[in-house]
Amino acid sequence: MVLRGYVPTSEETLQTLAALRLQSLNSDFSTHAPFPRLEELFPPHVLHARLPPPRRQPPTKCRGARLRAGLLAGGLWGQALAKQRAERDQRLRGRLREEGASTMAAIVEKWKLLQGMGRPEAMAAYVALVREWPGFGSTLFDVDLRTVRPRWGRGGGQPWQRAALTPLSLQSPVGAGPQRLWLGIGAKAVSLYKPGEPEPLDSFCYGRISSFGASDSSTFRLSVEDRDLLFETSQVDEIAQLLNTYLASTGARRPLRPQELATSPPASAPTALPQGLCPTAGPWQHQPPVGSFHS
């Protein structure tokens, strides 16, 4: 979960987690201790994010200029461009190695400060840090929120609207494209996150979910009170099965099977639920584990 980038936090905290993992694996620092690879301790995407983005060449507008560029690309000029790209890739790989070495050095310094901490204590401190994220314990799925529409007037022929999210409120102005999100399914609620953001955009208790299911093999629909949310994902079955499991355990209602979506009649307008059933979690503020170290 941490290495896949599903715990949004600072690099400092990620380094602390890596040091705690080393302490739990190898006990106190030693030059003779086996070192895992950096990607086994620290999320690789964080290092890649430090690299400068590739520069894009502006498109050639003139047709004659494009023709000349195409002819040159097949000769010496094309070989020169290929050489430049190879040199640029080599520089980026060198920069990535430098960033990796710097990060590993910072992790080792934090590891040295953990001297005397036992393996159970290191594991407990690791879990305590991760648990500080409000989404801890949820299963996260990468989804594209494609559309949001009001459930009222379902027969009125209202068009689907593309979704644009604002924090803690799902709006649906026309014109915005699909948005990549994390769909977090937990024991008490379903939440939507922007990737890398610790606070959810919105959370729905299971009592607010009226129906859900697969529209097709790559589209999942979630009906929440007055809204239908349509997601594109390759994990439709996994999402449906997990929702069924949690709904059955909470006893909120008989879970709908994915295949029932096409045959079930439209749900009636849900009764307004009291506010506060899904309290918003407070900001995630990391506190160093007591008795460990301070960077």
N, C-alpha and C positions, 0 to 999 in steps of 0.2 A: 504493500500500500504506500509506504513512504517512498520507496525507490521508483515507483511508477508515477510519482508526483501527485498522489491523491491526498496528501496532507499539506494544505497550503500554509506555509509559514516562512520565516526568514531564513536566509542562508546560515546565520549564526546558530539558530535552533537545529537546522539540519546537520551542521557540523557537530553539535552537542550530541545529537542522536547517534551519529556515526561513532563518536568517541565512546559512548555508552555501549554500543554494540561490540566494539573492540574489547572493552573491559569485560563484557560478559563472555566473550569468546576466548580471550587470552589471559585474563586477569591483568596484573600490573604490567606497565610498559616494559618492554625489553627489546634490545636490538636483535635478539635471536628469535623473537616471537614471529609466527607466520603472519604475513600480511595478506588479507583478501585484496582483490582488485578494487580500485576506487568505485567502479560501477556497482559493486556489491555492498557499498557503504553509503553512497551519495547519489542522488538522482542525476543521471547523465544530462537530462534536458536543461538543468540549471547551468552547467558549464557551457553547453551549446548556445544558451541565450546570451552569454557574454560576448560571443563572436560578432563582429560587425556584419550586417546584412549584405548580401551580394549587390553590387551596383548594377542597375539595369541601364542598358544602352537605349537612348531615345529612339523611337521608330523613325525610319527614313520615310519622309513624305513624298519625295519626288520619285516618280516611276523610273526615270533614267538613272537616278542615283541608286535605287534598289537594284537595277540591272547591273550596274557597274560593281556594286558591292558583291552581288552574287558571282560575277566573273572573278573578282579578286579573291573571293573566299575559296575558290577551287585551285588557286595557285599559291605563290609565296606568301601572300597576305593571310590566307587561311592557315598556313603552317605557323605563321607568327602569332595568330590569335590562339591557336591550340597551345603554343608554348606559354603564352601569357596565362591562360587558364590553368595549365599545369603548375606554373610558378605560384599563382594565387592559391590553389588548393594546397600546395606544400606549405605556404605561409600560414594558412588557416590550421592545418594539422599541427604545425609547430606551436601556434598560439594556443591550441587546445591542450597540447602537452604541458605548456607552461601553466595554464590555468589549473590543470589537474594536479601538477606538482605543488602549486601554491595551496590548493584546497587540502591536499593530503597532509602537507606540513601543518596547517592550522588544526586539522583533526588530531594529529599526533600530539600537538601541544596540549590540546584539551584532554587527550587520553592520559598524558603524564600527570595531570592534576587530579586524576581519579585514583591515584595510588592508595591502596588499602581498602577500596570499595569491593565488597564481595560480589560474586556473580548474581545471586538472587537480588541483592540491592540494586545492582546495575540494571537488571531486567525490569525491576519494579519502577526505577526512575525513568527508563525508556518508555514504558507503557504509560506512566503518569504524564509525561510530556505529550504523547500522542493523544491521550484522552482529553487534553485541554481543548482540542478542536471540537466545536459543537457537533460536527457531523461524525464523530467517532462512533463506530459500531454500525454505521450504515454501509450498505453495498452500493458502490458507485458505478454507474453506467454512462458511457459516452453516448450522447444523443444529439440530434439536431432538432431543435424546436422549429417546426416548419410553419404551423398555423395555429391560431387561436380564434375561436368564434363563440359568440354568445349562444347558449343553449335555447334561449327563448326565441320563438319564431322559427323553429327548426323547419317547419313546413312552408315558411314564407319565401323560400328561395334566396335567402341571404347568401352572398358569396363568401367563400373562405377568405380570411384575411391573413396576410403574413404577419408574423409576430415580431414585436419589438419590446424587449423587457426593460422595465425600470425596477429598481430595488423594491421588494416587498409588494409589488403590484404588477399584475400582468395586463398590459394594454395591447391593443392590436391595430395600430394604424397601418393603413395600406402602404406598401412600397418597400418595407424593410425585408431583407433576405433571411433565410434560415440561420439560426444561431446555434453554435456548438455550446452545449451545456453539459453539466454533470447532473444526472438524475439519481438522487440519493434515496434509497429505500431502507428505512429503519424500522424498529419495533413499534414506534409510536406515530410516525409521520413519514410522508414523502416530501422531499425537499428538492429545490432546483438551485444549482450553483453555477456561477460563471467559473470556468476552469481557473484554478489558482486563487480564487477569492474565498476567504474563510467564512464569511457570512452568507447565508442563503438569500437568494432573491425572493423566494416565497416558500412557505411550508404548508402542507395540507395534512391535518389529522385524518385518520381513516374514516371517521364519522362524516367527513365532508366529501368523501369520494363516493359518487353514486354508481359509477360503472367504469369498466376498463376492458380492453381486449385488443386483439390484433385485427387491423383493417386488411392487411396483407402480410406477406412474409417479412417485410422490412418497415412496416408502419404500425405504431402502437398508439392507441387512443386512450386518454385519461379524461374522464368527465368529473369535474370538480364544481359542485354547486351550479353556478350559472355559466360555466365555461367548459368547452371541449378543447383539450390540448392534443395536438397531433405531433408525434415524434417520429423521426426516421432513425432506425437503429438496426444493427445486425443481431441484437439479442432480445428479440420480441418474446420468445418463449421463456427465457430466463427471467425477464421482468415480470411476466404474467404469473409464473409459478411462485416467485418470491412474494408478490402481492397477495396471491391466494393464501399462502402460508401465514402471513402476518394477519390478514383479515380473519382467517379461521381461528388464530390464537387469541385475537382480541374479542371475538364474538360480536363484532360490530354488525355484521350481516352475513348471509350466506354468500361466499365468494362466487363471482361469475366466472365460468370457464371461458377461455378465449373464443371457443367456437360458438358460444351463446351470443356473442356480440351481434352477429348478423340476424339472428332469429328473435332476440329479445325485443319486446316493444319499448318505445322510448320511455325513459323514466319520467315520472311526473315532476313538477317543480318541487325541489327539496325545501323542506321547512327551514327557515332561518335558524341557525344554531347560535347559542350564546357566544359572545366574544370571549377570547382568552383561552379557548380550548387548545390552541397551539401557540403558547407564548413564544415570542421571538427571543432567541438566545442573545445574551449580552456579548459585546465585543470580546474576541479571543485575545487575552493579554497573557503572554508567556511569562511565567515565573520560574527561575532556575530551581531545580530540585534541592530541597533542604539537605544539607550535609554533603553536597557533592563539591562543586567548584563554581567560581565566578570568573567569567572571561573578561 
